[in-house]
Amino acid sequence: MNFKQTLVVLGFGLGLAASALADVTVDPSAVANGAVANAAPTGFGSTSLASTGVAGQKVEYYLSATSLFGSAIKISDIASMSYWTNKSTGAGAPDWTLLLYTATQGSGDSASWYHTRLNAEPYFSSSSSYVAGAWNEWSTGGTDALKFFDQPRSNTYGTYTDPSWADIVAGNVTWNGSGQSGATVNYSDETVNLFSLQTGSAWNGGFDGMVDGLTITLNDGRTASVNFEGAANDVPEPASLALVGVALAGLGIARRRKV
């Protein structure tokens, strides 16, 4: 029997992953403009989410932070994040972007449905170990840590000197790089609403790349991962069946099965 996670489509056109208190398995074909690729990083099954490479067809996957962990979390609660990508082009070429959206505050919101959008573009991390055509892990830790930008407040779409995740959670961040606004912002107390993996609006046409294994670890030790696994390969462990039994009608949840 196959249990495929169903995406809930909100009024503004975004798909949110179904509620889960464990790692989740998502059918790539259920992701907006996504496709199934028959390759995956070690530990994440046999398939992954791929871009269709068609211009104007941005691939977007959104995951509710509260649904994933069962309670609201703040920026400062997140110890680390990582994910895997595979593309044929070099380290300096566009790649899957990791984004975090925080809850609106009613004042100073960047958009009607989020206060802050933090973007991490892998090519700003200057990874020394990157290999084209292979699975590469991008992480908020280590010597090649992801850099984050906040365009409405920094006035730039990412630089090589942008703050790391450690800088973000530590407190005040001053956007004082070349061409930046000079604004000082403290993000640490903001409530995380959504995690997202996306291709870029400006470069999705012709982009051929895969993504899998988004893993989020909190300071309290809780860890959750997203495994993009095609429906034909989605075989839940026995514990998954209990989760399905208590899920909302029509929503399927499956623990990640390591292969």
VONUVO-219833 format. One record per residue (C-alpha): y, z, x; residue in three letters. Coordinates in nm, 4 decimals. Example, Ala and Ser with C-alpha at 12.3 -4.5 7.8 and 13.67 -1.06 7.14 Angstrom:
2
north_up_east_residu
-0.4500_0.7800_1.2300_Ala
-0.1060_0.7140_1.3670_Ser
END
This chain:
259
north_up_east_residu
0.0000_0.0000_0.0000_Met
0.3461_-0.0867_0.1304_Asn
0.6529_0.1292_0.0771_Phe
0.9724_-0.0558_0.1564_Lys
1.3029_0.1256_0.1741_Gln
1.5356_-0.0006_-0.0976_Thr
1.9065_-0.0384_-0.0254_Leu
2.1543_0.0947_-0.2769_Val
2.4410_-0.1487_-0.3208_Val
2.7727_0.0252_-0.3790_Leu
3.0660_-0.1125_-0.5725_Gly
3.2407_-0.2285_-0.2566_Phe
2.9377_-0.4277_-0.1425_Gly
2.7816_-0.2003_0.1204_Leu
2.4086_-0.1211_0.1317_Gly
2.3239_0.2465_0.1914_Leu
1.9801_0.3563_0.3000_Ala
1.7854_0.5700_0.0564_Ala
1.7781_0.9472_0.0988_Ser
1.5519_1.0727_0.3721_Ala
1.4868_1.3976_0.5529_Leu
1.2662_1.2245_0.8112_Ala
1.2698_0.9103_1.0199_Asp
1.2970_0.5982_0.8064_Val
1.1343_0.2563_0.8082_Thr
1.3484_-0.0321_0.6829_Val
1.2348_-0.3847_0.5995_Asp
1.4704_-0.6129_0.7989_Pro
1.4622_-0.8731_0.5206_Ser
1.6258_-0.6163_0.2889_Ala
1.9327_-0.5901_0.5145_Val
2.2275_-0.8106_0.4202_Ala
2.1944_-1.1437_0.6079_Asn
1.9188_-0.9926_0.8231_Gly
1.5914_-1.1473_0.9332_Ala
1.2558_-1.0213_1.0644_Val
1.1853_-1.0713_1.4347_Ala
0.8288_-1.0407_1.5648_Asn
0.9188_-0.8167_1.8570_Ala
1.0142_-0.4509_1.8978_Ala
1.0812_-0.1913_2.1674_Pro
0.7952_0.0427_2.2594_Thr
0.7424_0.3081_1.9940_Gly
0.9023_0.1178_1.7081_Phe
0.6252_-0.0908_1.5564_Gly
0.5923_-0.4665_1.5980_Ser
0.9032_-0.6120_1.4312_Thr
1.2786_-0.5605_1.4418_Ser
1.6022_-0.6647_1.2707_Leu
1.7407_-1.0010_1.3844_Ala
2.0638_-1.1856_1.3265_Ser
2.0355_-1.5167_1.1439_Thr
2.2999_-1.6653_1.3728_Gly
2.4736_-1.8420_1.0847_Val
2.8538_-1.8411_1.1054_Ala
3.0101_-1.6206_0.8426_Gly
2.6874_-1.4321_0.7745_Gln
2.7602_-1.0946_0.9296_Lys
2.4544_-0.8662_0.9474_Val
2.5345_-0.5117_0.8342_Glu
2.3082_-0.2091_0.7977_Tyr
2.4501_0.1224_0.6718_Tyr
2.2821_0.4623_0.6728_Leu
2.4160_0.7691_0.4916_Ser
2.4443_1.0654_0.7303_Ala
2.4077_1.3238_0.4534_Thr
2.1007_1.1521_0.3116_Ser
1.9412_1.1281_0.6548_Leu
1.9848_1.4920_0.7552_Phe
1.9967_1.6584_0.4132_Gly
2.3425_1.8083_0.4661_Ser
2.6890_1.7095_0.5778_Ala
2.7379_1.6724_0.9528_Ile
3.0487_1.6538_1.1668_Lys
3.1272_1.4461_1.4724_Ile
3.0833_1.7586_1.6863_Ser
2.7308_1.8130_1.5459_Asp
2.5961_1.4952_1.7094_Ile
2.4442_1.5521_2.0522_Ala
2.3463_1.1915_2.1219_Ser
2.2835_0.8459_1.9771_Met
2.0892_0.5506_2.1124_Ser
1.9508_0.2139_2.0035_Tyr
1.7738_-0.0891_2.1484_Trp
1.8837_-0.4526_2.1557_Thr
1.7340_-0.7755_2.2867_Asn
1.9352_-1.0943_2.3403_Lys
1.9161_-1.3934_2.5729_Ser
2.2745_-1.3724_2.6995_Thr
2.4207_-1.1530_2.9741_Gly
2.5405_-0.7937_2.9592_Ala
2.9022_-0.9028_2.9130_Gly
2.8300_-1.1090_2.6008_Ala
2.8603_-0.9742_2.2429_Pro
2.5811_-0.7519_2.1179_Asp
2.4957_-0.5342_1.8205_Trp
2.7688_-0.2785_1.7518_Thr
2.7098_0.0859_1.6618_Leu
2.9691_0.2228_1.4205_Leu
3.0420_0.5626_1.2652_Leu
3.2539_0.5993_0.9523_Tyr
3.3987_0.9384_0.8606_Thr
3.4886_1.0687_0.5154_Ala
3.8340_1.0089_0.3722_Thr
4.0849_1.2931_0.3961_Gln
4.3528_1.1678_0.1592_Gly
4.6073_1.1390_0.4384_Ser
4.6058_0.9130_0.7407_Gly
4.2906_0.7306_0.6267_Asp
4.2255_0.4013_0.8060_Ser
4.0919_0.2425_0.4842_Ala
4.0388_0.3334_0.1214_Ser
3.6782_0.4414_0.1848_Trp
3.6850_0.5913_0.5355_Tyr
3.9170_0.7991_0.7528_His
3.7949_0.6815_1.0940_Thr
3.5730_0.3983_1.2147_Arg
3.4471_0.4513_1.5687_Leu
3.3007_0.1365_1.7285_Asn
3.0712_0.1180_2.0306_Ala
3.0393_-0.2310_2.1829_Glu
2.7601_-0.2321_2.4470_Pro
2.9358_-0.4759_2.6810_Tyr
3.2026_-0.2130_2.7541_Phe
2.9411_0.0226_2.9008_Ser
2.8995_-0.1926_3.2149_Ser
2.5249_-0.1292_3.2255_Ser
2.3843_-0.1811_3.5742_Ser
2.0228_-0.2014_3.4530_Ser
2.0661_-0.4646_3.1814_Tyr
1.8045_-0.7442_3.1682_Val
1.8652_-1.0554_2.9545_Ala
1.5814_-1.1446_2.7184_Gly
1.4354_-0.7927_2.7299_Ala
1.4765_-0.4721_2.5318_Trp
1.7685_-0.2670_2.6617_Asn
1.8518_0.0833_2.5420_Glu
2.2150_0.1736_2.4790_Trp
2.2941_0.5435_2.4727_Ser
2.5834_0.7867_2.4447_Thr
2.4576_0.9622_2.7587_Gly
2.3920_0.8739_3.1202_Gly
2.5889_0.6791_3.3779_Thr
2.6173_0.3715_3.1521_Asp
2.7201_0.5630_2.8411_Ala
2.8584_0.3727_2.5429_Leu
3.2371_0.3618_2.5058_Lys
3.4027_0.4098_2.1652_Phe
3.7238_0.2688_2.0214_Phe
3.9289_0.3287_1.7068_Asp
4.1407_0.0163_1.6615_Gln
4.3910_0.1444_1.4003_Pro
4.4842_0.4382_1.6243_Arg
4.4295_0.2934_1.9726_Ser
4.5818_-0.0484_1.8962_Asn
4.3039_-0.2240_2.0921_Thr
3.9577_-0.3603_2.0130_Tyr
3.7863_-0.1792_2.2976_Gly
3.8395_-0.1440_2.6722_Thr
3.6279_-0.0469_2.9716_Tyr
3.8202_0.2814_2.9996_Thr
3.7713_0.4000_2.6414_Asp
3.6268_0.7491_2.5809_Pro
3.2561_0.8285_2.5893_Ser
3.0853_1.0262_2.3140_Trp
3.1194_1.3402_2.5277_Ala
3.4965_1.2829_2.5299_Asp
3.5040_1.2302_2.1537_Ile
3.3208_1.5524_2.0666_Val
3.5110_1.7605_2.3245_Ala
3.8376_1.7525_2.1316_Gly
4.1636_1.5670_2.1803_Asn
4.1421_1.2012_2.2820_Val
4.4589_1.0266_2.3999_Thr
4.4643_0.6492_2.3686_Trp
4.6713_0.5812_2.6789_Asn
4.4938_0.2809_2.8302_Gly
4.6511_-0.0576_2.8887_Ser
4.8118_-0.1861_2.5682_Gly
4.7130_0.1247_2.3728_Gln
4.9286_0.3300_2.1393_Ser
4.9397_0.6602_2.3287_Gly
4.8283_0.8479_2.0156_Ala
4.6323_1.1717_2.0554_Thr
4.3546_1.2317_1.7999_Val
4.0961_1.5074_1.7577_Asn
3.7867_1.3599_1.5901_Tyr
3.5461_1.6492_1.6412_Ser
3.5889_1.8129_1.3004_Asp
3.5662_1.4938_1.0927_Glu
3.2694_1.4622_0.8550_Thr
3.0399_1.1677_0.9266_Val
2.9828_0.9540_0.6189_Asn
2.7908_0.6511_0.7514_Leu
2.6130_0.5207_1.0595_Phe
2.5993_0.1433_1.0903_Ser
2.4613_-0.1395_1.3043_Leu
2.6454_-0.4715_1.2740_Gln
2.7121_-0.8098_1.4268_Thr
3.0766_-0.8982_1.4808_Gly
3.2871_-1.0876_1.2296_Ser
3.4358_-1.3058_1.5046_Ala
3.1144_-1.3971_1.6845_Trp
2.8179_-1.3818_1.4422_Asn
2.7898_-1.7603_1.4356_Gly
2.5195_-1.8615_1.6831_Gly
2.4395_-1.5038_1.7855_Phe
2.0657_-1.4693_1.8448_Asp
1.9726_-1.1067_1.9002_Gly
1.7462_-0.8257_1.7810_Met
1.8057_-0.4541_1.7233_Val
1.5778_-0.1571_1.6561_Asp
1.5203_0.2123_1.7135_Gly
1.8546_0.3688_1.6234_Leu
1.8015_0.7378_1.7098_Thr
2.0427_1.0208_1.6303_Ile
1.9982_1.3736_1.7675_Thr
2.1990_1.6732_1.6495_Leu
2.2916_1.9807_1.8489_Asn
2.0580_2.1905_1.6328_Asp
1.7618_1.9830_1.7498_Gly
1.7148_1.7617_1.4443_Arg
1.6401_1.3995_1.5337_Thr
1.6044_1.0960_1.3087_Ala
1.5263_0.7346_1.3926_Ser
1.5420_0.4014_1.2122_Val
1.2509_0.1601_1.2577_Asn
1.3098_-0.1957_1.1334_Phe
0.9588_-0.2956_1.0318_Glu
0.8588_-0.5946_0.8196_Gly
0.6979_-0.5148_0.4858_Ala
0.3592_-0.6556_0.5899_Ala
0.3433_-0.4109_0.8821_Asn
0.4853_-0.1044_0.7057_Asp
0.1910_0.1347_0.6771_Val
0.3065_0.4919_0.6106_Pro
0.1390_0.7974_0.7560_Glu
-0.0107_1.0461_0.5040_Pro
0.2991_1.2664_0.5299_Ala
0.5042_0.9726_0.4089_Ser
0.3225_0.9649_0.0792_Leu
0.4406_1.3166_0.0002_Ala
0.7975_1.2071_0.0702_Leu
0.7579_0.9142_-0.1654_Val
0.6385_1.1474_-0.4378_Gly
0.9624_1.3453_-0.4318_Val
1.1979_1.0521_-0.3762_Ala
1.4211_0.9155_-0.6477_Leu
1.2483_0.6643_-0.8720_Ala
1.2403_0.3227_-0.7126_Gly
1.3239_0.4406_-0.3600_Leu
1.0540_0.4301_-0.0911_Gly
1.0621_0.6449_0.2223_Ile
0.8244_0.6136_0.5178_Ala
0.7980_0.8065_0.8402_Arg
0.8048_0.5996_1.1540_Arg
0.4572_0.5066_1.2707_Arg
0.4476_0.4673_1.6471_Lys
0.2356_0.1804_1.7757_Val
END
